[in-house]
Amino acid sequence: MVVEILNEIRKLNERELLSYWIRGEYEEAETYWKLAERAKELGLPENVAETFKRLGDESKRHGDELLKIYSDEYGDELVEVRVPNVESLNVLGKFWKVEDIRDVLKIAMESEKLAETIYRKLAEETENPKLREVYLRLAETEKGHYEALASLWKSLGLEE
């Protein structure tokens, strides 16, 4: 599935690619904010909700940064892209009880690792120096998201 999505992403032009990632970052932000709320409802340790909230805020900032680049080049209207979002976290429906946190974190960590890999690959492949810089910075941020989730995993005493 990942290879197929990456191949579809490679077919996108720069405008479509930016639209794709902007929407993805905003979707990811919304998901993390909802996870933070759910963690509070479940009475999980405060650092769980705080971590999810922070990751949501960072994803929103990424989307804003990409949107600025997009707007400067193409105006305000995003183009429609029909490629599944690699960063979509399919975790909300799985987060109904405290015991679900293990699966939620595992899926989120896999998603962040995948996003980092794809951003690095896109940085290698783009000829636009401005975009390359943005992709590399986003890859580093996704790596930081993964590390934050891994740290949360450890703090909760979860075992593999």
MIKE-341354 format. One record per atom (N, C-alpha, C, O): residue number from 1; atom name; x, y, z. Coordinates in steps of 0.2 Angstrom, whole numbers. Layout:
// MIKE-341354
+-----+------+-------+-------+-------+
:   n : atom :     X :     Y :     Z :
+-----+------+-------+-------+-------+
: NUM :   CA :     X :     Y :     Z :
...
+-----+------+-------+-------+-------+
This chain:
// MIKE-341354
+-----+------+-------+-------+-------+
:   n : atom :     X :     Y :     Z :
+-----+------+-------+-------+-------+
:   1 :    N :     4 :    -6 :     0 :
:   1 :   CA :     0 :     0 :     0 :
:   1 :    C :     4 :     6 :     0 :
:   1 :    O :     3 :    11 :    -4 :
:   2 :    N :    10 :     6 :     4 :
:   2 :   CA :    14 :    12 :     5 :
:   2 :    C :    17 :    14 :    -2 :
:   2 :    O :    18 :    19 :    -4 :
:   3 :    N :    20 :     8 :    -5 :
:   3 :   CA :    23 :     9 :   -12 :
:   3 :    C :    18 :    12 :   -17 :
:   3 :    O :    20 :    17 :   -21 :
:   4 :    N :    12 :    10 :   -17 :
:   4 :   CA :     7 :    12 :   -21 :
:   4 :    C :     6 :    20 :   -20 :
:   4 :    O :     5 :    24 :   -25 :
:   5 :    N :     5 :    21 :   -14 :
:   5 :   CA :     4 :    28 :   -12 :
:   5 :    C :    10 :    33 :   -14 :
:   5 :    O :     9 :    38 :   -17 :
:   6 :    N :    16 :    31 :   -13 :
:   6 :   CA :    22 :    34 :   -15 :
:   6 :    C :    22 :    35 :   -22 :
:   6 :    O :    24 :    41 :   -25 :
:   7 :    N :    20 :    30 :   -26 :
:   7 :   CA :    20 :    30 :   -33 :
:   7 :    C :    15 :    36 :   -36 :
:   7 :    O :    16 :    39 :   -40 :
:   8 :    N :     9 :    36 :   -32 :
:   8 :   CA :     4 :    41 :   -34 :
:   8 :    C :     7 :    48 :   -33 :
:   8 :    O :     5 :    52 :   -36 :
:   9 :    N :    10 :    48 :   -27 :
:   9 :   CA :    12 :    55 :   -25 :
:   9 :    C :    17 :    57 :   -30 :
:   9 :    O :    18 :    63 :   -31 :
:  10 :    N :    22 :    53 :   -32 :
:  10 :   CA :    27 :    55 :   -37 :
:  10 :    C :    24 :    58 :   -44 :
:  10 :    O :    27 :    62 :   -47 :
:  11 :    N :    18 :    56 :   -45 :
:  11 :   CA :    14 :    58 :   -51 :
:  11 :    C :    12 :    65 :   -51 :
:  11 :    O :    10 :    68 :   -56 :
:  12 :    N :    11 :    67 :   -45 :
:  12 :   CA :     8 :    74 :   -43 :
:  12 :    C :    13 :    80 :   -46 :
:  12 :    O :    19 :    79 :   -45 :
:  13 :    N :    10 :    85 :   -48 :
:  13 :   CA :    14 :    91 :   -50 :
:  13 :    C :    15 :    95 :   -43 :
:  13 :    O :    12 :    93 :   -38 :
:  14 :    N :    19 :   100 :   -43 :
:  14 :   CA :    21 :   103 :   -37 :
:  14 :    C :    15 :   106 :   -34 :
:  14 :    O :    14 :   106 :   -27 :
:  15 :    N :    10 :   109 :   -37 :
:  15 :   CA :     4 :   112 :   -35 :
:  15 :    C :     0 :   106 :   -31 :
:  15 :    O :    -3 :   107 :   -26 :
:  16 :    N :    -1 :   101 :   -35 :
:  16 :   CA :    -5 :    95 :   -32 :
:  16 :    C :    -2 :    93 :   -26 :
:  16 :    O :    -5 :    91 :   -21 :
:  17 :    N :     5 :    92 :   -26 :
:  17 :   CA :     9 :    89 :   -20 :
:  17 :    C :     8 :    94 :   -14 :
:  17 :    O :     7 :    91 :    -8 :
:  18 :    N :     8 :   100 :   -15 :
:  18 :   CA :     7 :   105 :    -9 :
:  18 :    C :     0 :   104 :    -7 :
:  18 :    O :    -1 :   104 :    -1 :
:  19 :    N :    -5 :   104 :   -11 :
:  19 :   CA :   -12 :   103 :    -9 :
:  19 :    C :   -13 :    97 :    -5 :
:  19 :    O :   -16 :    97 :     1 :
:  20 :    N :   -10 :    92 :    -7 :
:  20 :   CA :   -10 :    85 :    -4 :
:  20 :    C :    -7 :    86 :     3 :
:  20 :    O :   -11 :    84 :     8 :
:  21 :    N :    -1 :    89 :     4 :
:  21 :   CA :     2 :    89 :    11 :
:  21 :    C :    -1 :    94 :    15 :
:  21 :    O :    -2 :    93 :    21 :
:  22 :    N :    -4 :    99 :    12 :
:  22 :   CA :    -7 :   104 :    17 :
:  22 :    C :   -14 :   101 :    20 :
:  22 :    O :   -15 :   101 :    26 :
:  23 :    N :   -18 :    98 :    16 :
:  23 :   CA :   -24 :    95 :    18 :
:  23 :    C :   -22 :    89 :    23 :
:  23 :    O :   -25 :    88 :    29 :
:  24 :    N :   -16 :    86 :    22 :
:  24 :   CA :   -14 :    80 :    26 :
:  24 :    C :   -12 :    83 :    33 :
:  24 :    O :   -14 :    80 :    38 :
:  25 :    N :    -8 :    88 :    33 :
:  25 :   CA :    -6 :    91 :    40 :
:  25 :    C :   -12 :    94 :    44 :
:  25 :    O :   -12 :    93 :    50 :
:  26 :    N :   -17 :    97 :    40 :
:  26 :   CA :   -23 :    99 :    44 :
:  26 :    C :   -27 :    93 :    47 :
:  26 :    O :   -30 :    94 :    52 :
:  27 :    N :   -28 :    88 :    43 :
:  27 :   CA :   -31 :    82 :    45 :
:  27 :    C :   -28 :    79 :    51 :
:  27 :    O :   -31 :    77 :    56 :
:  28 :    N :   -21 :    79 :    51 :
:  28 :   CA :   -17 :    76 :    56 :
:  28 :    C :   -18 :    80 :    62 :
:  28 :    O :   -19 :    77 :    68 :
:  29 :    N :   -18 :    87 :    62 :
:  29 :   CA :   -19 :    91 :    67 :
:  29 :    C :   -26 :    90 :    71 :
:  29 :    O :   -26 :    89 :    77 :
:  30 :    N :   -31 :    89 :    67 :
:  30 :   CA :   -38 :    88 :    70 :
:  30 :    C :   -38 :    81 :    73 :
:  30 :    O :   -41 :    81 :    79 :
:  31 :    N :   -35 :    76 :    70 :
:  31 :   CA :   -35 :    70 :    74 :
:  31 :    C :   -31 :    70 :    80 :
:  31 :    O :   -34 :    68 :    85 :
:  32 :    N :   -25 :    73 :    80 :
:  32 :   CA :   -22 :    74 :    87 :
:  32 :    C :   -25 :    78 :    92 :
:  32 :    O :   -25 :    76 :    98 :
:  33 :    N :   -29 :    83 :    90 :
:  33 :   CA :   -33 :    87 :    95 :
:  33 :    C :   -38 :    83 :    98 :
:  33 :    O :   -40 :    83 :   104 :
:  34 :    N :   -42 :    79 :    93 :
:  34 :   CA :   -47 :    74 :    96 :
:  34 :    C :   -44 :    69 :   100 :
:  34 :    O :   -47 :    67 :   105 :
:  35 :    N :   -38 :    66 :    99 :
:  35 :   CA :   -35 :    61 :   103 :
:  35 :    C :   -34 :    64 :   110 :
:  35 :    O :   -35 :    61 :   115 :
:  36 :    N :   -32 :    71 :   110 :
:  36 :   CA :   -30 :    74 :   116 :
:  36 :    C :   -37 :    74 :   121 :
:  36 :    O :   -37 :    73 :   127 :
:  37 :    N :   -42 :    76 :   117 :
:  37 :   CA :   -49 :    76 :   121 :
:  37 :    C :   -51 :    70 :   123 :
:  37 :    O :   -53 :    69 :   129 :
:  38 :    N :   -50 :    65 :   119 :
:  38 :   CA :   -52 :    58 :   121 :
:  38 :    C :   -47 :    55 :   127 :
:  38 :    O :   -50 :    52 :   132 :
:  39 :    N :   -41 :    57 :   127 :
:  39 :   CA :   -37 :    55 :   132 :
:  39 :    C :   -39 :    58 :   139 :
:  39 :    O :   -39 :    55 :   144 :
:  40 :    N :   -41 :    64 :   139 :
:  40 :   CA :   -44 :    68 :   145 :
:  40 :    C :   -50 :    64 :   147 :
:  40 :    O :   -51 :    63 :   153 :
:  41 :    N :   -55 :    63 :   142 :
:  41 :   CA :   -61 :    59 :   144 :
:  41 :    C :   -60 :    53 :   148 :
:  41 :    O :   -63 :    51 :   152 :
:  42 :    N :   -54 :    49 :   145 :
:  42 :   CA :   -53 :    43 :   148 :
:  42 :    C :   -49 :    43 :   155 :
:  42 :    O :   -48 :    38 :   158 :
:  43 :    N :   -47 :    49 :   157 :
:  43 :   CA :   -43 :    50 :   163 :
:  43 :    C :   -36 :    48 :   162 :
:  43 :    O :   -33 :    46 :   167 :
:  44 :    N :   -33 :    47 :   156 :
:  44 :   CA :   -26 :    45 :   155 :
:  44 :    C :   -22 :    50 :   158 :
:  44 :    O :   -24 :    56 :   159 :
:  45 :    N :   -15 :    49 :   160 :
:  45 :   CA :   -11 :    53 :   163 :
:  45 :    C :   -10 :    60 :   158 :
:  45 :    O :   -11 :    60 :   152 :
:  46 :    N :    -9 :    65 :   162 :
:  46 :   CA :   -10 :    72 :   159 :
:  46 :    C :    -5 :    73 :   153 :
:  46 :    O :    -6 :    76 :   148 :
:  47 :    N :     1 :    69 :   153 :
:  47 :   CA :     6 :    70 :   148 :
:  47 :    C :     3 :    67 :   141 :
:  47 :    O :     6 :    68 :   136 :
:  48 :    N :    -1 :    62 :   142 :
:  48 :   CA :    -4 :    59 :   135 :
:  48 :    C :    -8 :    65 :   132 :
:  48 :    O :    -7 :    66 :   126 :
:  49 :    N :   -13 :    68 :   135 :
:  49 :   CA :   -16 :    73 :   131 :
:  49 :    C :   -12 :    79 :   129 :
:  49 :    O :   -13 :    82 :   124 :
:  50 :    N :    -7 :    81 :   134 :
:  50 :   CA :    -2 :    86 :   132 :
:  50 :    C :     2 :    85 :   126 :
:  50 :    O :     3 :    89 :   121 :
:  51 :    N :     4 :    78 :   125 :
:  51 :   CA :     8 :    76 :   119 :
:  51 :    C :     4 :    77 :   113 :
:  51 :    O :     6 :    79 :   108 :
:  52 :    N :    -2 :    74 :   113 :
:  52 :   CA :    -7 :    74 :   107 :
:  52 :    C :    -8 :    81 :   105 :
:  52 :    O :    -8 :    83 :    99 :
:  53 :    N :   -10 :    86 :   110 :
:  53 :   CA :   -11 :    93 :   109 :
:  53 :    C :    -5 :    96 :   105 :
:  53 :    O :    -6 :   100 :   101 :
:  54 :    N :     1 :    95 :   108 :
:  54 :   CA :     7 :    98 :   105 :
:  54 :    C :     8 :    96 :    98 :
:  54 :    O :    10 :   100 :    94 :
:  55 :    N :     7 :    89 :    97 :
:  55 :   CA :     8 :    87 :    90 :
:  55 :    C :     3 :    89 :    85 :
:  55 :    O :     4 :    91 :    80 :
:  56 :    N :    -3 :    90 :    88 :
:  56 :   CA :    -9 :    94 :    84 :
:  56 :    C :    -7 :   101 :    82 :
:  56 :    O :    -8 :   103 :    76 :
:  57 :    N :    -4 :   104 :    87 :
:  57 :   CA :    -2 :   111 :    86 :
:  57 :    C :     3 :   112 :    81 :
:  57 :    O :     3 :   116 :    76 :
:  58 :    N :     8 :   107 :    81 :
:  58 :   CA :    14 :   107 :    76 :
:  58 :    C :    11 :   105 :    69 :
:  58 :    O :    14 :   108 :    65 :
:  59 :    N :     7 :   101 :    69 :
:  59 :   CA :     4 :    99 :    62 :
:  59 :    C :     1 :   105 :    59 :
:  59 :    O :     1 :   106 :    53 :
:  60 :    N :    -3 :   108 :    63 :
:  60 :   CA :    -7 :   114 :    61 :
:  60 :    C :    -2 :   119 :    58 :
:  60 :    O :    -3 :   122 :    53 :
:  61 :    N :     4 :   120 :    62 :
:  61 :   CA :     9 :   125 :    60 :
:  61 :    C :    12 :   123 :    53 :
:  61 :    O :    14 :   127 :    49 :
:  62 :    N :    13 :   116 :    52 :
:  62 :   CA :    16 :   114 :    46 :
:  62 :    C :    11 :   115 :    40 :
:  62 :    O :    13 :   118 :    35 :
:  63 :    N :     5 :   114 :    41 :
:  63 :   CA :     0 :   116 :    36 :
:  63 :    C :     0 :   123 :    34 :
:  63 :    O :    -1 :   125 :    28 :
:  64 :    N :     0 :   127 :    39 :
:  64 :   CA :     0 :   134 :    38 :
:  64 :    C :     7 :   136 :    34 :
:  64 :    O :     6 :   141 :    30 :
:  65 :    N :    12 :   134 :    36 :
:  65 :   CA :    18 :   135 :    32 :
:  65 :    C :    18 :   133 :    25 :
:  65 :    O :    20 :   137 :    20 :
:  66 :    N :    15 :   127 :    24 :
:  66 :   CA :    15 :   125 :    17 :
:  66 :    C :     9 :   129 :    13 :
:  66 :    O :    10 :   130 :     7 :
:  67 :    N :     4 :   131 :    17 :
:  67 :   CA :    -1 :   135 :    14 :
:  67 :    C :     2 :   142 :    11 :
:  67 :    O :     0 :   144 :     6 :
:  68 :    N :     6 :   144 :    15 :
:  68 :   CA :     9 :   151 :    14 :
:  68 :    C :    13 :   150 :     7 :
:  68 :    O :    13 :   154 :     3 :
:  69 :    N :    17 :   145 :     7 :
:  69 :   CA :    21 :   143 :     0 :
:  69 :    C :    16 :   143 :    -5 :
:  69 :    O :    17 :   145 :   -11 :
:  70 :    N :    11 :   139 :    -4 :
:  70 :   CA :     6 :   137 :   -10 :
:  70 :    C :     3 :   144 :   -12 :
:  70 :    O :     2 :   145 :   -18 :
:  71 :    N :     0 :   148 :    -7 :
:  71 :   CA :    -3 :   154 :    -9 :
:  71 :    C :     1 :   159 :   -12 :
:  71 :    O :    -1 :   162 :   -17 :
:  72 :    N :     8 :   159 :   -11 :
:  72 :   CA :    12 :   164 :   -14 :
:  72 :    C :    13 :   162 :   -21 :
:  72 :    O :    14 :   166 :   -26 :
:  73 :    N :    13 :   155 :   -23 :
:  73 :   CA :    14 :   153 :   -30 :
:  73 :    C :     7 :   152 :   -34 :
:  73 :    O :     7 :   154 :   -39 :
:  74 :    N :     2 :   150 :   -30 :
:  74 :   CA :    -4 :   148 :   -34 :
:  74 :    C :   -11 :   151 :   -32 :
:  74 :    O :   -16 :   150 :   -35 :
:  75 :    N :   -11 :   155 :   -27 :
:  75 :   CA :   -17 :   158 :   -24 :
:  75 :    C :   -19 :   154 :   -19 :
:  75 :    O :   -16 :   150 :   -16 :
:  76 :    N :   -26 :   155 :   -17 :
:  76 :   CA :   -28 :   153 :   -11 :
:  76 :    C :   -32 :   146 :   -11 :
:  76 :    O :   -33 :   143 :    -6 :
:  77 :    N :   -34 :   144 :   -17 :
:  77 :   CA :   -39 :   138 :   -18 :
:  77 :    C :   -34 :   132 :   -20 :
:  77 :    O :   -31 :   132 :   -24 :
:  78 :    N :   -35 :   127 :   -15 :
:  78 :   CA :   -31 :   121 :   -16 :
:  78 :    C :   -34 :   117 :   -21 :
:  78 :    O :   -41 :   117 :   -22 :
:  79 :    N :   -30 :   113 :   -25 :
:  79 :   CA :   -33 :   109 :   -30 :
:  79 :    C :   -35 :   102 :   -27 :
:  79 :    O :   -32 :   100 :   -21 :
:  80 :    N :   -40 :    99 :   -30 :
:  80 :   CA :   -42 :    92 :   -27 :
:  80 :    C :   -37 :    87 :   -29 :
:  80 :    O :   -35 :    86 :   -35 :
:  81 :    N :   -35 :    82 :   -24 :
:  81 :   CA :   -30 :    77 :   -26 :
:  81 :    C :   -33 :    71 :   -23 :
:  81 :    O :   -35 :    70 :   -17 :
:  82 :    N :   -33 :    66 :   -27 :
:  82 :   CA :   -37 :    59 :   -26 :
:  82 :    C :   -31 :    54 :   -24 :
:  82 :    O :   -31 :    49 :   -27 :
:  83 :    N :   -27 :    55 :   -19 :
:  83 :   CA :   -22 :    50 :   -17 :
:  83 :    C :   -24 :    50 :    -9 :
:  83 :    O :   -24 :    55 :    -6 :
:  84 :    N :   -24 :    43 :    -7 :
:  84 :   CA :   -25 :    42 :     0 :
:  84 :    C :   -19 :    46 :     4 :
:  84 :    O :   -14 :    46 :     3 :
:  85 :    N :   -21 :    49 :    10 :
:  85 :   CA :   -17 :    53 :    14 :
:  85 :    C :   -13 :    48 :    18 :
:  85 :    O :   -16 :    44 :    22 :
:  86 :    N :    -6 :    48 :    18 :
:  86 :   CA :    -2 :    43 :    21 :
:  86 :    C :    -2 :    45 :    29 :
:  86 :    O :     0 :    41 :    33 :
:  87 :    N :    -3 :    51 :    30 :
:  87 :   CA :    -3 :    53 :    37 :
:  87 :    C :    -9 :    53 :    41 :
:  87 :    O :   -10 :    54 :    47 :
:  88 :    N :   -15 :    51 :    37 :
:  88 :   CA :   -21 :    50 :    41 :
:  88 :    C :   -20 :    45 :    46 :
:  88 :    O :   -19 :    39 :    45 :
:  89 :    N :   -22 :    47 :    52 :
:  89 :   CA :   -21 :    42 :    58 :
:  89 :    C :   -28 :    39 :    59 :
:  89 :    O :   -33 :    42 :    61 :
:  90 :    N :   -28 :    32 :    57 :
:  90 :   CA :   -35 :    29 :    58 :
:  90 :    C :   -35 :    26 :    65 :
:  90 :    O :   -36 :    20 :    67 :
:  91 :    N :   -35 :    31 :    70 :
:  91 :   CA :   -35 :    29 :    77 :
:  91 :    C :   -41 :    31 :    81 :
:  91 :    O :   -42 :    28 :    86 :
:  92 :    N :   -45 :    36 :    79 :
:  92 :   CA :   -50 :    38 :    83 :
:  92 :    C :   -55 :    33 :    85 :
:  92 :    O :   -57 :    32 :    90 :
:  93 :    N :   -57 :    29 :    80 :
:  93 :   CA :   -62 :    24 :    81 :
:  93 :    C :   -59 :    18 :    85 :
:  93 :    O :   -63 :    14 :    87 :
:  94 :    N :   -53 :    18 :    86 :
:  94 :   CA :   -50 :    13 :    90 :
:  94 :    C :   -49 :    15 :    97 :
:  94 :    O :   -47 :    11 :   102 :
:  95 :    N :   -50 :    21 :    99 :
:  95 :   CA :   -49 :    24 :   105 :
:  95 :    C :   -55 :    25 :   110 :
:  95 :    O :   -57 :    30 :   111 :
:  96 :    N :   -57 :    19 :   112 :
:  96 :   CA :   -63 :    19 :   116 :
:  96 :    C :   -62 :    18 :   124 :
:  96 :    O :   -66 :    20 :   128 :
:  97 :    N :   -57 :    15 :   125 :
:  97 :   CA :   -55 :    13 :   132 :
:  97 :    C :   -48 :    14 :   134 :
:  97 :    O :   -44 :    14 :   129 :
:  98 :    N :   -46 :    15 :   140 :
:  98 :   CA :   -39 :    16 :   142 :
:  98 :    C :   -35 :    11 :   139 :
:  98 :    O :   -29 :    13 :   137 :
:  99 :    N :   -37 :     5 :   138 :
:  99 :   CA :   -32 :    -1 :   136 :
:  99 :    C :   -30 :     0 :   128 :
:  99 :    O :   -26 :    -3 :   126 :
: 100 :    N :   -34 :     4 :   125 :
: 100 :   CA :   -33 :     6 :   118 :
: 100 :    C :   -27 :    10 :   116 :
: 100 :    O :   -25 :    10 :   111 :
: 101 :    N :   -24 :    13 :   121 :
: 101 :   CA :   -19 :    18 :   120 :
: 101 :    C :   -13 :    15 :   117 :
: 101 :    O :    -9 :    18 :   113 :
: 102 :    N :   -11 :     8 :   118 :
: 102 :   CA :    -6 :     5 :   115 :
: 102 :    C :    -7 :     5 :   108 :
: 102 :    O :    -2 :     6 :   104 :
: 103 :    N :   -13 :     3 :   105 :
: 103 :   CA :   -14 :     3 :    98 :
: 103 :    C :   -14 :    10 :    95 :
: 103 :    O :   -11 :    10 :    89 :
: 104 :    N :   -16 :    14 :    98 :
: 104 :   CA :   -17 :    21 :    96 :
: 104 :    C :   -10 :    24 :    95 :
: 104 :    O :    -8 :    27 :    90 :
: 105 :    N :    -5 :    23 :   100 :
: 105 :   CA :     2 :    25 :    99 :
: 105 :    C :     5 :    21 :    94 :
: 105 :    O :     9 :    25 :    90 :
: 106 :    N :     4 :    15 :    94 :
: 106 :   CA :     8 :    11 :    89 :
: 106 :    C :     6 :    14 :    81 :
: 106 :    O :    11 :    15 :    77 :
: 107 :    N :     0 :    15 :    80 :
: 107 :   CA :    -2 :    17 :    73 :
: 107 :    C :     1 :    24 :    72 :
: 107 :    O :     3 :    25 :    67 :
: 108 :    N :     0 :    28 :    77 :
: 108 :   CA :     3 :    35 :    76 :
: 108 :    C :    10 :    35 :    75 :
: 108 :    O :    12 :    39 :    71 :
: 109 :    N :    14 :    31 :    79 :
: 109 :   CA :    21 :    31 :    78 :
: 109 :    C :    23 :    28 :    71 :
: 109 :    O :    27 :    31 :    67 :
: 110 :    N :    19 :    23 :    68 :
: 110 :   CA :    20 :    21 :    61 :
: 110 :    C :    19 :    26 :    56 :
: 110 :    O :    22 :    27 :    51 :
: 111 :    N :    13 :    30 :    57 :
: 111 :   CA :    11 :    35 :    53 :
: 111 :    C :    17 :    41 :    53 :
: 111 :    O :    19 :    43 :    47 :
: 112 :    N :    19 :    43 :    58 :
: 112 :   CA :    25 :    48 :    59 :
: 112 :    C :    31 :    45 :    55 :
: 112 :    O :    34 :    49 :    52 :
: 113 :    N :    33 :    39 :    56 :
: 113 :   CA :    39 :    36 :    53 :
: 113 :    C :    38 :    36 :    45 :
: 113 :    O :    43 :    38 :    42 :
: 114 :    N :    32 :    34 :    43 :
: 114 :   CA :    31 :    34 :    36 :
: 114 :    C :    31 :    41 :    33 :
: 114 :    O :    34 :    42 :    28 :
: 115 :    N :    28 :    46 :    36 :
: 115 :   CA :    28 :    53 :    34 :
: 115 :    C :    35 :    56 :    34 :
: 115 :    O :    37 :    59 :    29 :
: 116 :    N :    39 :    54 :    39 :
: 116 :   CA :    46 :    56 :    38 :
: 116 :    C :    50 :    53 :    32 :
: 116 :    O :    53 :    57 :    29 :
: 117 :    N :    49 :    47 :    31 :
: 117 :   CA :    52 :    44 :    25 :
: 117 :    C :    50 :    47 :    19 :
: 117 :    O :    54 :    48 :    14 :
: 118 :    N :    43 :    48 :    18 :
: 118 :   CA :    41 :    51 :    12 :
: 118 :    C :    43 :    58 :    11 :
: 118 :    O :    45 :    60 :     5 :
: 119 :    N :    43 :    62 :    16 :
: 119 :   CA :    46 :    69 :    16 :
: 119 :    C :    53 :    69 :    13 :
: 119 :    O :    55 :    73 :     9 :
: 120 :    N :    57 :    64 :    16 :
: 120 :   CA :    64 :    64 :    14 :
: 120 :    C :    65 :    62 :     7 :
: 120 :    O :    69 :    65 :     3 :
: 121 :    N :    61 :    57 :     5 :
: 121 :   CA :    61 :    55 :    -2 :
: 121 :    C :    59 :    61 :    -7 :
: 121 :    O :    62 :    62 :   -12 :
: 122 :    N :    54 :    65 :    -5 :
: 122 :   CA :    52 :    70 :    -9 :
: 122 :    C :    57 :    76 :    -9 :
: 122 :    O :    58 :    79 :   -14 :
: 123 :    N :    61 :    77 :    -4 :
: 123 :   CA :    66 :    82 :    -4 :
: 123 :    C :    72 :    80 :    -9 :
: 123 :    O :    75 :    84 :   -12 :
: 124 :    N :    73 :    73 :    -9 :
: 124 :   CA :    78 :    71 :   -14 :
: 124 :    C :    76 :    72 :   -21 :
: 124 :    O :    80 :    73 :   -25 :
: 125 :    N :    70 :    71 :   -22 :
: 125 :   CA :    67 :    71 :   -29 :
: 125 :    C :    65 :    78 :   -32 :
: 125 :    O :    65 :    79 :   -38 :
: 126 :    N :    64 :    83 :   -27 :
: 126 :   CA :    62 :    89 :   -30 :
: 126 :    C :    68 :    93 :   -33 :
: 126 :    O :    73 :    93 :   -30 :
: 127 :    N :    66 :    97 :   -37 :
: 127 :   CA :    71 :   102 :   -40 :
: 127 :    C :    70 :   109 :   -37 :
: 127 :    O :    74 :   113 :   -39 :
: 128 :    N :    65 :   110 :   -33 :
: 128 :   CA :    64 :   116 :   -31 :
: 128 :    C :    67 :   117 :   -24 :
: 128 :    O :    66 :   114 :   -19 :
: 129 :    N :    72 :   121 :   -23 :
: 129 :   CA :    76 :   122 :   -17 :
: 129 :    C :    72 :   124 :   -11 :
: 129 :    O :    73 :   122 :    -6 :
: 130 :    N :    67 :   128 :   -12 :
: 130 :   CA :    63 :   131 :    -7 :
: 130 :    C :    59 :   125 :    -4 :
: 130 :    O :    58 :   124 :     2 :
: 131 :    N :    56 :   121 :    -9 :
: 131 :   CA :    52 :   115 :    -7 :
: 131 :    C :    57 :   110 :    -3 :
: 131 :    O :    55 :   107 :     2 :
: 132 :    N :    63 :   109 :    -6 :
: 132 :   CA :    67 :   104 :    -3 :
: 132 :    C :    69 :   106 :     4 :
: 132 :    O :    69 :   101 :     9 :
: 133 :    N :    70 :   112 :     6 :
: 133 :   CA :    71 :   114 :    12 :
: 133 :    C :    65 :   113 :    17 :
: 133 :    O :    66 :   111 :    23 :
: 134 :    N :    59 :   114 :    14 :
: 134 :   CA :    53 :   113 :    18 :
: 134 :    C :    52 :   106 :    20 :
: 134 :    O :    51 :   104 :    25 :
: 135 :    N :    53 :   102 :    14 :
: 135 :   CA :    52 :    94 :    15 :
: 135 :    C :    57 :    92 :    21 :
: 135 :    O :    55 :    88 :    25 :
: 136 :    N :    63 :    94 :    20 :
: 136 :   CA :    68 :    91 :    25 :
: 136 :    C :    66 :    94 :    32 :
: 136 :    O :    67 :    90 :    37 :
: 137 :    N :    64 :   100 :    33 :
: 137 :   CA :    62 :   102 :    39 :
: 137 :    C :    56 :    98 :    42 :
: 137 :    O :    56 :    97 :    48 :
: 138 :    N :    51 :    97 :    37 :
: 138 :   CA :    45 :    93 :    39 :
: 138 :    C :    47 :    86 :    41 :
: 138 :    O :    45 :    83 :    46 :
: 139 :    N :    52 :    83 :    38 :
: 139 :   CA :    54 :    76 :    39 :
: 139 :    C :    57 :    76 :    46 :
: 139 :    O :    56 :    72 :    50 :
: 140 :    N :    61 :    81 :    48 :
: 140 :   CA :    64 :    82 :    55 :
: 140 :    C :    59 :    82 :    60 :
: 140 :    O :    59 :    80 :    65 :
: 141 :    N :    53 :    86 :    58 :
: 141 :   CA :    48 :    87 :    63 :
: 141 :    C :    44 :    81 :    64 :
: 141 :    O :    42 :    79 :    70 :
: 142 :    N :    43 :    77 :    58 :
: 142 :   CA :    39 :    71 :    59 :
: 142 :    C :    44 :    66 :    63 :
: 142 :    O :    41 :    62 :    67 :
: 143 :    N :    50 :    66 :    62 :
: 143 :   CA :    55 :    62 :    67 :
: 143 :    C :    54 :    64 :    74 :
: 143 :    O :    54 :    60 :    78 :
: 144 :    N :    53 :    70 :    75 :
: 144 :   CA :    52 :    73 :    82 :
: 144 :    C :    45 :    70 :    85 :
: 144 :    O :    45 :    69 :    91 :
: 145 :    N :    40 :    70 :    80 :
: 145 :   CA :    34 :    68 :    82 :
: 145 :    C :    34 :    60 :    84 :
: 145 :    O :    32 :    58 :    90 :
: 146 :    N :    38 :    57 :    80 :
: 146 :   CA :    39 :    49 :    82 :
: 146 :    C :    42 :    49 :    89 :
: 146 :    O :    40 :    45 :    93 :
: 147 :    N :    47 :    53 :    90 :
: 147 :   CA :    51 :    52 :    96 :
: 147 :    C :    47 :    54 :   102 :
: 147 :    O :    47 :    51 :   107 :
: 148 :    N :    43 :    59 :   101 :
: 148 :   CA :    38 :    61 :   106 :
: 148 :    C :    33 :    56 :   108 :
: 148 :    O :    32 :    54 :   114 :
: 149 :    N :    31 :    52 :   103 :
: 149 :   CA :    26 :    47 :   104 :
: 149 :    C :    30 :    41 :   107 :
: 149 :    O :    27 :    37 :   112 :
: 150 :    N :    36 :    39 :   105 :
: 150 :   CA :    40 :    34 :   108 :
: 150 :    C :    41 :    35 :   115 :
: 150 :    O :    41 :    31 :   119 :
: 151 :    N :    43 :    42 :   117 :
: 151 :   CA :    44 :    44 :   124 :
: 151 :    C :    38 :    43 :   128 :
: 151 :    O :    38 :    40 :   134 :
: 152 :    N :    32 :    45 :   125 :
: 152 :   CA :    26 :    44 :   129 :
: 152 :    C :    24 :    36 :   130 :
: 152 :    O :    22 :    34 :   135 :
: 153 :    N :    26 :    32 :   125 :
: 153 :   CA :    25 :    25 :   125 :
: 153 :    C :    29 :    22 :   131 :
: 153 :    O :    26 :    19 :   135 :
: 154 :    N :    35 :    25 :   132 :
: 154 :   CA :    40 :    22 :   137 :
: 154 :    C :    37 :    25 :   144 :
: 154 :    O :    37 :    21 :   149 :
: 155 :    N :    35 :    31 :   144 :
: 155 :   CA :    33 :    34 :   150 :
: 155 :    C :    26 :    30 :   153 :
: 155 :    O :    25 :    30 :   159 :
: 156 :    N :    23 :    27 :   149 :
: 156 :   CA :    17 :    24 :   151 :
: 156 :    C :    18 :    16 :   152 :
: 156 :    O :    14 :    13 :   155 :
: 157 :    N :    25 :    15 :   152 :
: 157 :   CA :    27 :     8 :   153 :
: 157 :    C :    24 :     2 :   149 :
: 157 :    O :    23 :    -3 :   151 :
: 158 :    N :    23 :     4 :   142 :
: 158 :   CA :    20 :     0 :   138 :
: 158 :    C :    26 :    -5 :   135 :
: 158 :    O :    31 :    -3 :   134 :
: 159 :    N :    24 :   -11 :   134 :
: 159 :   CA :    29 :   -16 :   131 :
: 159 :    C :    27 :   -18 :   124 :
: 159 :    O :    21 :   -17 :   122 :
: 160 :    N :    32 :   -20 :   120 :
: 160 :   CA :    31 :   -22 :   113 :
: 160 :    C :    27 :   -28 :   113 :
: 160 :    O :    26 :   -31 :   108 :
+-----+------+-------+-------+-------+
